[in-house]
Amino acid sequence: MALRGIKVLELAGLAPAPVCGMILADFGAKVTRVDRLGGGQMNYDVTARGKQSISLNLKKKEGVQILKKLCSSSDVLIEPFRPGVMENLGLGPDQLIEENPGLIYARLTGFGQTGPYKNMAGHDINYLALSGVLSSLGRKGENPLAPVNLLADFAGGSFVCAMGIMAALLERASSGKGQVIDSCMVEGAAYVGSWLFASRDMFVWGNPRGENFLDSGFHFYETYKTKDGKFMSVGALEPHFYSIFLEKLSLTDDGLPQFGNPDDLKVKLSEVFLTKTQKEWSDVFDGTDACVTPVLDQDDAKNHQQNKFRESFLPGGMPRPAPVLCRTPAIPSSLDCNLVPGLHTQEILLEHGYTTSQIEQLIEDNVVESSNTSKL
């Protein structure tokens, strides 16, 4: 796989850092999650497939020394803490890169490493709000609506950080040097939304939120309820696609013009879609250029004919890693997305030269924790 041989340390945190680690693991990296002692009581990482876990007490100098030793032979460190936390532990980038000049030190935070907000707490909705993107999302006459925590946490956080790590790995191949990655979710979300910024003067915008071409302002780019309580998505933007859309509905442009009063046209189209089930509408539109597809839930998505043909979902229902590389595709080493903290503590310490007696002493001294009950 593309990242085979790359060693990654992921300091345990909330969703963005674990998903970043999962991406790297999916593409072949050896990812070790570093958990706190007692981490099994609050284990929020449900994207741990393909990872190992070691539990360290970083409040003890011996725990810090162990992490330094792990970093000295690693390619990448992912840390999700507020600025200054790692420095206070003696684990800042200056210290670690001095010992391992090739280390790529990825810092994944909401507001970034600098600026007046750098030490503030926040969540996806806050980062998205500050990015300028949230103001564009929502329906007519309603408040801005965050699309759960996808855009800042994951698109602008996990995936942008993973892209930065891969770019740094590529650059290291020629320079031999690591570097610090300041991955800020506010900036990542804004970057994901680059087209929104670049297209603001195009004809598709210009009206208040929820009254434009692409934000549910028009009937030809909207979702509609079906007879069985499910939904269909309509994206018949271009005139030639809209013509096919009308043809499949057995309607004419006079009966449902592409442009007119958007609210009235939505009411008319809503009544039409309520006459058939989602399956019946799918049969009408499948294989056409009308730009109409069913809105599927997670269970239905994995069983849809297009997704089944491409094997887009793994056994068990998780999405297959994307994109698909023809020679070195990402193949998760495990389908189990859960990982008990400290499961590999003993194994990892043995690999790094610690003896069984030293490991037993570290466990007794509350420096490390092992959830593996087998004897050393």
N, C-alpha and C positions, 0 to 999 in steps of 0.2 A: 504493500500500500504506500501511498505517497509520503507519509510521515513516518514510515517504519524506521526505527532506530533513534527517533527523537524522544528525549526524556523530559517530562513535564511535571512540575510540582504545582498543585492547585490548593491554595489555602482555603479551607472550607468557608463558605459564605452562603448568602441567599442566591436566588435563582440565576442571575446573569453569569456569575463566575462558573458555577457548575455546568451550565449549558455550554459555555466556551470550552471548558475542559472536555465535555462529551464530544463536541465537534472534533477536537484534536484527536481524541481517542478513536473516534469512528474512522478517521483517516489514517490510523496506524500508529499514532504516538503512544508511548507508555506513560500513562497518566497516574500519578499518585496523589490522592487527596490527603491533605494534612488536617486531621480533625483535632478539636480540643478534647481534653479528657472529659469523660461523661457526655460526649457528643451523641451517644445513642439515645439519650433522653429527648433530644430535640433535633432529629435528623430530617431536615427539610429537603435534602437532595434526592429528587426522584429522577434525576438524569445522570445516574452514576454508572451506566453500563460501560464495561471495559476498563474500569478504574480499579486501583488498589487503594487501601487506606492504612495510614499510620496515625495513631493518636499520640500527640505530644503536648506536654505542659510547657508552654512558652513563658510562663511566669517564673520558671526555674532556669538558671543559667545553663544547666546540663541539657535542658530541652532546646534552648537556643543553639547550643553547640551542635546538637544532632541535626537541626535544620540547616545550619551552615554547612555541615558535612554533606548533607543531601544536595544542597545547592551547588556545591563545588563540582559535582559530577552530572549536573542537570543542564539541559539546554534552555528551558523556559521555566519561569516562575510566574504564576498568576496570583495576584493578591488583591482582595476586594475591600481593604480597610480604609478608613478616613486618613487623609494626609498626616504624616507624623507618627502614626502608630508603629510602623515597621522600624523607623529610625530610632524611636524610643527603646525598642527591643535590641537595638544593635544589628538590625537586619535590613537596613536601608540599602538602596541600590549602590551607593558609593562603596559600602563595606563589601557587599556580595560580589559586585562586578570586579572589584579589586582582586578578590580571591579567584574569580572565574571570569576572565575578560570576555568570554564568548557567551555569557549568560544574557538571555533576553528577559527583561524584568517588566512584566505587563501589569500595570496598575489600572484596575477597572473600578471606577467610581461614578457617582451620579453627576457631580458638579466639577470634577477634575481636580488636579493637584494644586491649582492656583486660583486666585480671585476671592472676592468677599464671601462667596457662598461655599467655599471649599470644605468647611467644617460643619456645614448644616446637614441635618438628616433629611431624607427625601425618599420618594418612591417614584415609580414610572410616571404617574400622572403629573408629578411636579416637574420632572425633567422634560417631559413632553410639552408641558405648558410653557416652560422657559425657552424651548427650542423654536417656537413660532409655528409649530405644526398643529398643535391641538386646536388653535383658533380656527383652523379650516375644517375641523371634523364635527359633524352634527347636523341635525335636521333643521328645517326652516322654523324659526320662532322658538327654538329650544336652546338650552345651554350647550356649550361644547361638550362632546362625548368622547372619552378615551376608549379606544378599542381594546378593552381589558389591558393587560400589561405587555403587549406585544412590541410596540414600536420603540420604546426607550430601553426597557430591560433587555430585550432579546435582539431585535433588529439593530438598534443603535448601540446596544451593549455587547451581548455575547458574540454576535456575528461580526460586528465591526472590529471588536478586539481580536477575534480569531483571524480576521483578514490582516490586521496589523502584525500579529505574531508571524503569520506565514510570509509576509513581506520582509519582516526583519530576518527570518531564517534564510530567505533567498539572498538578501544583501550580505548576510554573514558569510555565505559561501565564497564571496569574493574578497571581503575585507578581513574576515576572521574575527570580527568584533561583534559583541552583543550591543544592546542599547536598551534604554528605558522607553516604554510605551505608555503614554498618558492617554488612556482611553476613557473619555468623558461621555456619559450617556446623553447629556444635553446636546453635545456636538454630534454624537453618533446619530441621534434621532433627526437632527437638522440635516445631516448629510444624506440620510435615507430619503429625506423630503426635498432633496435638491431640485427635483423637477417642479415641485410646487413653487419654489422661489423663482426659478427660471421662467416659468410659464405664466406668471401673475398678470402679464399684459395680453395674454392670448384670449381669443373670443370665448373659450370655455369657462372663463371666470368673469369677474366684473360685477357680480351681484352679491348680496349678503350671503353668509353661510347658509347652506341648504337650499339655495335658489339657483345653482349653477349646473352645468352639464354633468359633472362627475361626482356631485355630492348629494344626490337624490333630488335635485331641483326639477328634473324633467322626467316625464313618464317613461321615456325610452332607456333610462339608466336607473333601474329601481328593482326592488324585490316585491313579489306578489304572493299572496296567500292562495293556496289551492283548495279544492273541494274537500280533501282529506286533512286539512289543517297543516299541511307542509308548505313549502315555498319554492318559487322559481326565481332565478335571477335573469334580468333582461339588460343587455348592453348593446342595443341596436343603435349605435351612435351615428354611423355613416349612412347617408341616404340609400345607398345600394343595399346595405344590410337591413335597413328599416323596411325597404320594399319587400324583401324576402320575409321579414317578420310579419308584415301585414298579410302577405300571401298565405303563410302557414296558419294565420288566424282566420282566414277567409274574410278579411276586412279590406276596405279601400281607404285611400288617403283622405277621401271626403269624410268617411265615418270616423277615422282616427288619424288626423293629420299629425305630422311630426312636430309641428310648431303651432301653438295656440295657447289657451289658458292651461298651464301645467296642472293645476289642481283639478280642473274639470276632466282633463284627459286621464289623469291618474284614477279618478273615480270610475270612468268608463272601462279602463283596462283592468282594474281590480275586479269588476263585475264579470268580465270575460274569464279571467283566470279561476274564478270560483266555480266555473262550470265543469271542470275536469280535475282529476286527481293529479298528483305530481307525476306518477308513473305514466298516465295518459298524455300529459303535456310533454314529458320526456320523449315518448314515442313520436309525438308530432315533430319535435324540433331536432332530435338526434340526427347527426349527419348533414345538417343544413348550415348555411352561413347566416342564420338569423341572430346568432349571438345570444342564445337562451340556454341555460343549463340549470339543473336542479340544485337547490341549496341542501347540501347533505350534512348530517350530523357525523360525529366521529365514527360511529359504528357503520353507518351506510357508506361513508367515504371509502373504507377499505374494501368494500364489496362491489363498488361500482365497476362496470365493465372496463372502462378506460384505465382505472387504477389497478385493477386485477391483471390486465394485459401487461402493464409495465412493471408489475410487482412493486408498486409505489409504497406499499406498507409491509413491514416486517411481520413475521408470525407473532401473534399477540397484539397487533394493532398499532404499534409505534410507526411513525413515518420512516421510510428508508432514507439514509443520508443522501443529501443532494449537494452539488450536482453529481451526475454519474460520469466518472472518468473511464474511458474505454479500456485502458491498460491496467490502471491501478485503482479500481473502484473502492470506495469506502465499504468495508464489511465489518460491522460490529463484532467484536470478539465474544460478546455475551448479549443476550436479549434481556437479561435481568437488569432493570434500571435502579434497583435498590442495592445499597452497600452498607453493611454493618461497620460503623466506625471502629478502627483498630483491628480489623480482621487480618491484616497482613503485617502488623507491627513487627512481630518476631522475624518473619521472613525478610522484610526490608532491612532490618538492623543486621541480620546475619550477612546479607549481601554486601553491606557496607563495612564489614570487618569486625563487628561486635561479637564477642564470645557469648556463649549461653549463660555463663555466670554473670557477665556484665549486664546482659539483658534482664536476668532475674533480679539483679540489684536495682536496675532502673525502674522496673515495675514496682518493687518494694518501696522505693523512694518516691513513688508517685510522679516520676518524670515521664514515663510512657505508660500506655494502657493497651492491653491486648484482649480482644474479644475471642481470640482463638484459644480454646481450653486445652488443646493438645499440649503435652509436655514438650519442653525443649530438648 
